[in-house]
């Protein structure tokens, strides 16, 4: 069975600074996807970034990038130039194998961006 | 519709009562997922539909929980004899065949008193 671990319950960062959120996972599968989702107080889960396990190149979406280490089963999220609107819960998720989005989520990291 | 819609947004019910939670997925999305998010936790998978049939219901905690999707679009999650431990946010998501992600609704916060 797959597991996802986020070891940082809370983090804070000054506006315009860079922060890195950690995630480790465990799986015996070889083809899968990893995701970072943002959940603001509205409760809606919003996709931040997605990484295919077969791709060695780290995914990047504007200010968001990942450091994907497949052998170490590590998938961290880096947020550059942090903005107040980045304040939210961030969840790491494993999924997408076998063509489904039966996600396995971590417990989340609460990120607060300080003015 | 433009996004996944869930109703009601909030539901308070008494212990022992029956509740129904509705999910209206993005038009044309064949896959639909239900998740439950307890306070301070990440969402946990409950059930997955492909079309009208439940392809995987391994996450349903017990037989008080049941979900249907009779026409392959709207889905209803049904909870019988509610217990205080059922209090959580119930999230629905949908995806297209071969799509790159699942899209989530804003959830229904269920409170059992």
Interface residues (C-beta under 8 A of the other chain):
Chain A: X4 X35 X42 X43 X44 X45 X46 X47 X50 X91 X93 X99 X100 X101 X102 X103 X104 X105 X106 X107 X108
Chain B: X31 X33 X35 X40 X41 X42 X43 X44 X45 X48 X55 X56 X89 X91 X93 X95 X98 X100 X101 X102 X104 X105 X106 X107 X109
